[in-house]
Amino acid sequence: MHGKFPLHPPIRFGTDGWRGIIADDFTFERLAAVAPIAAHVLRETFGASGSNTIIVGYDRRFMSDAFAKRTAEAVAAIGFDVLLADDFAPTPAFSWAAYERQALGALVITASHNPANYSGLKIKGAFGGSVSPDLTLKVEEILERGDFVYENPQKGKIETFNAWASYCAALRSKVNIKAIQEAIAEGKLTLFVDVMHGAAAGGLARILELPSPDQVNLIEINSDNDPLFGGGAPEPLPRYIAEILRQVKTYHHDRPEKTLVGFVFDGDADRIAAIDSEGNFLSSQILIPILLEHLAKYRSFKGELIKTISGSDLMPKVASLFDLPVYETPVGYKYIAERMLSGTPCLLGGEESGGIGYGNHIPERDALLSALYVLEAIAISGKDLSLLYRDLQKQTNFFSHYDRIDKKLSGMSAREKLVSTLQQFSLTEIAGRKVIEAQAPDGFKFRLDDGSWLLIRFSGTEPLLRLYCEAATPELVHKTLNWISNWAEQFN
């Protein structure tokens, strides 16, 4: 049987998967074309194990279960055996299933944190993490050629499985579960969890083996299955999580003596943000340093800190407290996973957008495991997250603030003009401060004479500018971001 494509517009894999608008770019036909090729490339890459099995999983998005079923059928049609999830689960649960069951890999229907009209496909390798850009490029090239050929072999079989049980058991084994359970049961710690209508729903209660949420100090919100995500997007950012911020602040006002922690998980539960007792939003720029200290100090973990170029300068400063080496990658967890697989011991790999993974687990970002380690840190130290963070700032004598904005450009020609100008490194001063270092490993990063930095990156698929800044004060961060945004306007 011959593939009948190329497909137009072509399917392109971004930093983690192919995503498209449902019924426009993301259709049953296009999915059925790409899934067998993805399975074929997984076998080419990981087939030495002798496995013939592909894991197929899905999130809670509109029609995800139907898209997963079609994926399973398309892959089984060319002879692969398929383990198809019997329910939604976090993407890291399917990565774990691929690793634990020694499968060739996993195909996961999810658009992660994208808005409700998107769906997508993530390809996970046999090792239990995001595949390399080289592998997704092979898939794209075969699709582009339109000459994928497979003879009619005996069809593979499709069996269903539940991804939750083994995944929860694996995560449970990584932490001091008893200390966390006791802190919650005794009222020393109250949890608020916003699952954003996504695949983390019920996850923490399952792992912690708690009774129903109304019987314990765990309040889960947005846990119903809403394919419209409450009109927002399932992304752990302040603008989408007004309800949990309100609830935490109200609870703290009424019970100021209580230690609270809030968690926010994205749509497929591989990214995390947190909230401290006072209702302050904490991104992974803050969580990663806290986790580093906890794992190095209390668990005596060793290995590299792997951070992306957009990660806070506090991360390497905390790593230096424990003589941990630091390795920097471009933005995208697949680059972190690649380094984790290099053989160099890794303690933790994390990115500013909320993806954090651990060297003692699979090379995959995992929001629920991150939440468990944060809970362990609080239970063992008896300190609120904000206090843990302030302690680290004092220890390193490094105090900073961070923000990121996206700026739309008028078109791809404006983008090209901007890239051309930046490549000349003609920016010698930004917002009244001298540029003392400029580099371009992923976008363009400028270090300024007051210790702050600015990173300018571009979307790979649309005329969009991504601007990141870390500086001593929030005012300086916003001044810098506004300045570069206004400067870029001349190219529109």
C-alpha positions as CSV (number, residue, x, y, z in Angstrom):
1,M,0.0,0.0,0.0
2,H,1.3,3.5,-0.8
3,G,0.9,6.7,1.0
4,K,-1.1,9.2,-1.1
5,F,0.5,12.4,0.1
6,P,2.5,14.9,0.4
7,L,0.1,17.0,2.5
8,H,-0.5,20.6,2.0
9,P,0.1,22.7,4.0
10,P,2.9,20.4,5.2
11,I,2.9,19.0,8.7
12,R,5.6,20.6,10.8
13,F,6.8,19.6,14.3
14,G,7.6,22.4,16.7
15,T,9.5,22.3,20.0
16,D,7.3,19.4,21.1
17,G,5.0,18.0,18.6
18,W,2.7,18.9,15.7
19,R,-0.2,21.1,16.6
20,G,-3.0,22.5,14.4
21,I,-6.5,23.8,14.4
22,I,-9.1,21.0,14.6
23,A,-11.0,20.4,11.4
24,D,-8.6,22.7,9.5
25,D,-5.0,21.6,9.9
26,F,-5.6,18.8,12.4
27,T,-7.9,16.3,10.7
28,F,-8.5,12.5,10.9
29,E,-7.0,12.2,7.3
30,R,-3.8,14.1,8.1
31,L,-3.4,12.3,11.4
32,A,-3.8,8.9,9.7
33,A,-1.1,9.9,7.3
34,V,1.5,11.0,9.8
35,A,0.9,8.4,12.5
36,P,2.1,5.3,10.5
37,I,5.2,7.2,9.4
38,A,6.0,8.2,13.0
39,A,5.6,4.6,14.1
40,H,7.9,3.5,11.2
41,V,10.6,6.0,12.2
42,L,10.3,5.0,15.8
43,R,11.0,1.4,14.7
44,E,13.9,2.5,12.6
45,T,15.4,4.3,15.6
46,F,14.5,2.0,18.5
47,G,13.8,-1.3,16.8
48,A,16.9,-3.1,18.0
49,S,14.9,-4.0,21.2
50,G,12.8,-6.3,19.1
51,S,9.6,-4.6,20.3
52,N,6.7,-4.1,17.9
53,T,4.5,-2.1,20.3
54,I,3.4,1.6,20.0
55,I,1.7,3.3,23.0
56,V,-1.2,5.6,22.0
57,G,-2.6,8.0,24.6
58,Y,-4.6,11.2,24.8
59,D,-5.6,14.2,26.8
60,R,-9.0,15.7,27.6
61,R,-9.4,17.9,24.6
62,F,-12.3,17.9,22.2
63,M,-12.4,14.5,20.4
64,S,-9.0,13.4,21.7
65,D,-10.3,9.9,22.4
66,A,-11.5,9.6,18.8
67,F,-8.3,11.0,17.4
68,A,-6.4,8.4,19.5
69,K,-8.6,5.6,18.2
70,R,-7.9,6.7,14.6
71,T,-4.2,6.9,15.3
72,A,-4.2,3.3,16.8
73,E,-6.1,2.0,13.8
74,A,-3.7,3.6,11.3
75,V,-0.6,2.3,13.1
76,A,-2.1,-1.2,13.6
77,A,-3.0,-1.3,9.8
78,I,0.7,-1.5,8.9
79,G,1.5,-4.3,11.4
80,F,2.3,-2.6,14.7
81,D,0.8,-3.8,17.9
82,V,-0.9,-0.9,19.8
83,L,-1.5,-0.3,23.5
84,L,-4.4,2.2,23.4
85,A,-5.2,4.1,26.6
86,D,-8.6,3.4,28.0
87,D,-8.9,7.0,29.4
88,F,-7.1,10.3,29.4
89,A,-3.9,10.7,31.3
90,P,-0.9,13.1,31.6
91,T,1.5,13.0,28.7
92,P,4.3,11.9,31.1
93,A,2.3,8.9,32.0
94,F,2.5,7.7,28.4
95,S,6.2,8.5,28.2
96,W,6.6,6.3,31.3
97,A,4.5,3.6,29.7
98,A,6.7,3.5,26.7
99,Y,9.8,3.1,28.9
100,E,8.3,0.7,31.4
101,R,6.7,-1.6,28.8
102,Q,9.8,-1.4,26.5
103,A,7.7,-0.2,23.6
104,L,9.1,1.5,20.5
105,G,7.6,4.8,21.7
106,A,4.4,6.6,22.3
107,L,2.1,8.7,20.1
108,V,0.1,11.1,22.3
109,I,-2.9,13.2,21.1
110,T,-2.5,16.5,22.9
111,A,-2.0,20.2,22.1
112,S,-0.5,20.8,25.5
113,H,-1.2,24.4,26.6
114,N,-2.7,25.7,23.3
115,P,-6.2,27.1,23.1
116,A,-9.3,24.9,22.8
117,N,-9.5,24.9,19.0
118,Y,-6.1,23.1,18.7
119,S,-5.2,19.5,18.9
120,G,-1.8,17.9,18.3
121,L,0.5,14.9,18.2
122,K,3.5,14.4,20.4
123,I,6.1,11.6,19.5
124,K,7.8,10.0,22.5
125,G,10.8,7.7,22.2
126,A,11.4,4.2,23.7
127,F,13.5,5.9,26.4
128,G,10.5,7.7,27.8
129,G,10.9,11.3,26.5
130,S,10.6,13.7,23.6
131,V,12.3,12.5,20.5
132,S,15.1,14.5,18.9
133,P,14.6,17.1,16.2
134,D,16.4,14.7,13.8
135,L,13.6,12.1,14.2
136,T,10.7,14.5,13.7
137,L,12.6,15.9,10.6
138,K,12.7,12.4,9.2
139,V,8.9,12.1,9.6
140,E,8.4,15.5,7.9
141,E,10.7,14.5,5.0
142,I,8.9,11.2,4.4
143,L,5.6,13.1,4.4
144,E,6.9,15.8,2.1
145,R,8.1,13.2,-0.4
146,G,4.8,11.5,-0.4
147,D,6.4,8.1,-1.3
148,F,5.9,6.2,2.0
149,V,5.4,2.6,1.0
150,Y,4.3,-0.4,3.1
151,E,3.2,-3.7,1.9
152,N,0.0,-5.2,3.3
153,P,1.4,-7.1,6.3
154,Q,-0.7,-8.8,8.8
155,K,-2.5,-6.2,10.9
156,G,-1.3,-5.6,14.4
157,K,-3.5,-6.0,17.3
158,I,-5.0,-3.2,19.4
159,E,-5.3,-3.7,23.1
160,T,-6.4,-1.1,25.7
161,F,-4.6,-0.4,29.0
162,N,-4.8,2.0,31.9
163,A,-1.8,4.4,32.1
164,W,-2.5,5.7,35.6
165,A,-1.7,2.9,38.0
166,S,1.9,2.2,37.1
167,Y,2.6,5.9,36.6
168,C,1.3,6.8,40.1
169,A,3.2,3.9,41.7
170,A,6.5,5.1,40.0
171,L,6.0,8.7,41.2
172,R,5.0,7.6,44.7
173,S,8.3,5.7,44.9
174,K,10.3,8.8,44.2
175,V,9.3,10.9,47.3
176,N,8.7,10.6,51.0
177,I,5.0,10.0,50.5
178,K,4.4,9.5,54.2
179,A,5.7,12.9,55.2
180,I,3.5,14.6,52.6
181,Q,0.4,12.6,53.6
182,E,0.9,13.4,57.3
183,A,1.4,17.1,56.7
184,I,-1.9,17.2,54.7
185,A,-3.8,14.9,57.0
186,E,-2.8,16.8,60.2
187,G,-3.7,20.1,58.6
188,K,-0.2,21.5,58.5
189,L,-0.4,21.9,54.8
190,T,-3.4,22.8,52.6
191,L,-3.3,22.2,48.8
192,F,-5.1,24.1,46.1
193,V,-4.8,22.5,42.7
194,D,-5.9,24.0,39.4
195,V,-5.9,21.3,36.7
196,M,-7.2,23.7,34.1
197,H,-9.8,21.1,32.9
198,G,-6.8,19.0,31.8
199,A,-5.2,15.6,32.1
200,A,-3.9,16.1,35.7
201,A,-7.5,15.9,37.0
202,G,-7.5,13.8,40.1
203,G,-3.8,13.1,39.7
204,L,-2.4,14.3,43.0
205,A,-5.2,12.7,45.0
206,R,-4.5,9.4,43.2
207,I,-0.7,9.5,43.9
208,L,-1.1,10.6,47.5
209,E,-3.8,8.0,48.0
210,L,-6.1,10.5,49.6
211,P,-9.8,10.1,50.2
212,S,-12.2,12.2,48.2
213,P,-11.0,15.9,48.0
214,D,-13.9,17.2,50.2
215,Q,-12.6,15.0,53.1
216,V,-9.0,16.3,53.1
217,N,-7.0,19.6,52.8
218,L,-6.8,19.3,49.0
219,I,-9.1,21.6,46.9
220,E,-9.0,20.8,43.2
221,I,-10.6,23.4,40.9
222,N,-11.5,23.3,37.2
223,S,-11.5,19.5,37.3
224,D,-14.6,19.1,35.1
225,N,-14.2,18.1,31.5
226,D,-14.6,21.4,29.7
227,P,-13.2,21.3,26.1
228,L,-13.4,25.1,25.9
229,F,-11.1,25.4,29.0
230,G,-13.3,28.0,30.6
231,G,-12.8,30.3,27.6
232,G,-9.0,30.6,28.2
233,A,-6.1,28.3,27.5
234,P,-4.8,25.5,29.7
235,E,-1.5,27.3,30.3
236,P,-0.1,28.0,33.8
237,L,0.1,31.8,33.5
238,P,-1.4,34.4,35.8
239,R,-3.9,35.6,33.2
240,Y,-5.6,32.2,33.0
241,I,-5.7,31.4,36.7
242,A,-7.7,34.1,38.4
243,E,-9.9,31.7,40.3
244,I,-7.2,29.8,42.2
245,L,-5.3,33.0,43.0
246,R,-8.6,34.4,44.4
247,Q,-9.3,31.2,46.4
248,V,-5.7,31.0,47.9
249,K,-5.8,34.7,48.9
250,T,-9.2,34.4,50.5
251,Y,-8.2,31.3,52.4
252,H,-5.0,33.0,53.6
253,H,-6.9,36.0,54.7
254,D,-9.2,33.9,56.8
255,R,-6.4,31.6,58.1
256,P,-3.1,33.5,58.0
257,E,-1.4,30.9,60.3
258,K,-1.9,28.1,57.7
259,T,0.8,27.0,55.2
260,L,-0.8,26.8,51.8
261,V,0.6,25.8,48.4
262,G,-1.2,26.0,45.1
263,F,-0.3,24.1,41.9
264,V,-1.3,24.8,38.3
265,F,-0.9,22.2,35.7
266,D,-1.2,22.7,31.9
267,G,-3.5,20.7,29.7
268,D,-1.4,17.6,29.4
269,A,0.3,17.9,32.8
270,D,3.9,18.2,31.8
271,R,4.2,21.9,32.9
272,I,3.8,23.4,36.3
273,A,3.5,26.7,38.2
274,A,2.9,27.2,41.9
275,I,1.3,29.7,44.3
276,D,2.7,30.5,47.8
277,S,0.6,31.0,51.0
278,E,0.0,34.7,50.2
279,G,-1.3,34.0,46.7
280,N,1.9,35.0,44.8
281,F,2.4,33.3,41.5
282,L,5.7,31.3,41.2
283,S,7.0,30.2,37.8
284,S,9.6,27.6,37.3
285,Q,12.2,30.4,37.4
286,I,11.5,30.3,41.2
287,L,10.6,26.6,41.5
288,I,13.8,25.2,39.9
289,P,16.1,26.9,42.4
290,I,14.0,25.7,45.3
291,L,13.9,22.1,43.9
292,L,17.7,22.2,43.3
293,E,18.4,23.1,46.9
294,H,16.0,20.5,48.2
295,L,17.2,17.6,46.1
296,A,20.9,18.5,46.6
297,K,20.7,19.3,50.3
298,Y,18.1,16.9,51.7
299,R,18.4,14.1,49.2
300,S,22.1,14.4,48.4
301,F,21.4,14.1,44.7
302,K,24.3,14.8,42.4
303,G,24.6,15.6,38.7
304,E,24.2,18.5,36.2
305,L,21.7,21.3,36.3
306,I,20.5,21.5,32.7
307,K,18.9,24.8,32.0
308,T,17.7,26.6,28.9
309,I,19.1,29.9,27.8
310,S,16.0,31.6,29.1
311,G,16.4,30.3,32.6
312,S,17.0,32.6,35.6
313,D,20.6,33.4,36.7
314,L,19.6,32.3,40.2
315,M,19.7,28.7,38.9
316,P,23.4,28.4,38.3
317,K,24.1,30.4,41.5
318,V,22.2,27.9,43.6
319,A,23.9,25.0,41.7
320,S,27.3,26.6,42.7
321,L,26.3,26.3,46.4
322,F,26.4,22.5,46.0
323,D,29.2,22.3,43.4
324,L,26.8,21.1,40.7
325,P,27.9,21.6,37.1
326,V,25.6,23.6,34.8
327,Y,24.8,22.9,31.1
328,E,22.8,25.4,29.0
329,T,20.6,24.4,26.0
330,P,18.4,26.2,23.5
331,V,14.8,26.7,24.5
332,G,12.8,23.4,24.2
333,Y,12.7,20.4,26.4
334,K,13.8,18.1,23.7
335,Y,17.3,19.7,24.0
336,I,17.2,19.0,27.7
337,A,16.2,15.4,27.1
338,E,19.0,15.0,24.5
339,R,21.5,16.1,27.2
340,M,20.0,13.8,29.8
341,L,20.5,10.9,27.4
342,S,24.1,11.8,26.7
343,G,25.4,9.7,29.7
344,T,26.4,12.7,31.8
345,P,24.7,12.4,35.2
346,C,21.9,14.8,35.6
347,L,20.2,16.0,38.7
348,L,17.5,18.2,37.1
349,G,16.6,19.7,33.8
350,G,14.2,22.6,33.5
351,E,12.9,25.4,31.3
352,E,11.3,28.7,32.2
353,S,7.9,27.8,30.8
354,G,7.3,25.2,33.5
355,G,8.8,21.9,32.2
356,I,11.0,20.2,34.7
357,G,12.4,16.6,34.7
358,Y,14.7,14.6,36.9
359,G,17.8,12.4,36.4
360,N,16.4,9.7,38.6
361,H,13.3,9.3,36.4
362,I,12.7,9.3,32.6
363,P,14.1,12.2,30.6
364,E,10.7,13.9,30.4
365,R,9.2,17.0,32.0
366,D,6.6,15.9,34.6
367,A,4.4,18.4,36.5
368,L,3.0,15.9,39.0
369,L,6.5,14.7,40.0
370,S,7.6,18.3,40.4
371,A,4.6,19.0,42.6
372,L,5.5,16.0,44.8
373,Y,9.1,17.2,45.2
374,V,7.8,20.7,46.1
375,L,5.4,19.2,48.7
376,E,8.3,17.1,50.1
377,A,10.4,20.3,50.4
378,I,7.7,22.0,52.3
379,A,6.9,19.0,54.5
380,I,10.5,18.5,55.5
381,S,11.5,22.1,55.9
382,G,8.2,23.3,57.4
383,K,8.6,26.5,55.4
384,D,6.4,28.2,52.9
385,L,7.6,28.5,49.3
386,S,8.1,32.2,49.5
387,L,10.4,31.8,52.6
388,L,12.4,29.0,50.8
389,Y,12.8,31.4,47.9
390,R,13.9,34.3,50.0
391,D,16.4,32.1,51.8
392,L,18.0,31.2,48.5
393,Q,18.2,34.8,47.4
394,K,20.0,35.7,50.7
395,Q,22.4,32.7,50.4
396,T,23.4,33.7,46.9
397,N,23.0,37.5,47.4
398,F,21.1,37.5,44.1
399,F,17.7,39.3,43.9
400,S,15.9,39.5,40.6
401,H,12.5,39.6,38.8
402,Y,11.6,38.1,35.5
403,D,8.9,38.4,32.9
404,R,8.2,37.5,29.3
405,I,6.0,39.0,26.6
406,D,5.1,38.1,23.0
407,K,4.9,40.8,20.3
408,K,3.2,40.2,17.0
409,L,5.0,41.4,13.9
410,S,3.2,42.5,10.7
411,G,4.5,39.6,8.7
412,M,7.4,37.3,7.9
413,S,9.2,40.1,6.0
414,A,9.3,42.2,9.2
415,R,10.7,39.3,11.0
416,E,13.4,38.8,8.4
417,K,14.4,42.5,8.6
418,L,14.6,42.3,12.3
419,V,16.7,39.1,12.2
420,S,19.1,40.7,9.8
421,T,19.6,43.7,12.0
422,L,20.1,41.6,15.2
423,Q,22.6,39.4,13.4
424,Q,24.9,42.5,13.1
425,F,24.8,42.9,16.9
426,S,24.4,46.6,16.4
427,L,22.5,47.0,19.7
428,T,25.1,48.5,22.0
429,E,22.7,50.1,24.5
430,I,19.3,48.9,25.7
431,A,16.9,51.1,27.8
432,G,19.8,53.3,28.8
433,R,22.2,50.5,29.8
434,K,25.3,49.3,28.0
435,V,25.4,45.9,26.3
436,I,28.4,44.1,27.7
437,E,27.9,40.7,26.0
438,A,25.8,39.4,23.1
439,Q,25.4,35.9,21.9
440,A,23.1,34.0,19.5
441,P,22.9,30.3,20.4
442,D,19.0,30.5,20.3
443,G,17.7,33.8,19.3
444,F,19.7,36.8,20.6
445,K,20.7,37.2,24.2
446,F,22.1,40.5,25.5
447,R,23.7,41.0,29.0
448,L,23.7,44.5,30.3
449,D,26.1,46.4,32.6
450,D,23.7,46.3,35.5
451,G,23.6,42.5,35.6
452,S,20.2,42.2,33.8
453,W,19.7,40.3,30.5
454,L,17.3,40.4,27.6
455,L,16.6,37.5,25.2
456,I,14.9,37.9,21.8
457,R,13.6,34.8,20.1
458,F,11.3,34.2,17.1
459,S,8.4,31.8,16.7
460,G,9.3,29.2,14.1
461,T,5.9,29.2,12.5
462,E,4.4,32.7,12.7
463,P,5.6,36.3,12.8
464,L,5.9,36.5,16.5
465,L,8.6,37.9,18.7
466,R,9.2,36.3,22.1
467,L,10.9,38.7,24.6
468,Y,12.4,37.6,27.9
469,C,14.0,39.7,30.6
470,E,15.5,39.3,34.1
471,A,16.5,42.4,36.1
472,A,16.8,43.6,39.7
473,T,13.3,45.1,39.9
474,P,9.9,44.6,38.2
475,E,10.0,48.2,37.0
476,L,13.4,47.6,35.3
477,V,12.1,44.3,33.7
478,H,9.0,46.1,32.2
479,K,11.1,49.1,31.2
480,T,13.4,46.8,29.2
481,L,10.6,44.8,27.6
482,N,8.8,48.0,26.6
483,W,11.9,49.5,25.2
484,I,12.7,46.5,23.0
485,S,9.1,46.1,22.0
486,N,9.1,49.8,20.8
487,W,12.4,49.4,19.1
488,A,11.1,46.4,17.1
489,E,8.1,48.4,16.0
490,Q,10.3,50.2,13.4
491,F,10.5,46.9,11.4
492,N,6.7,46.5,11.2
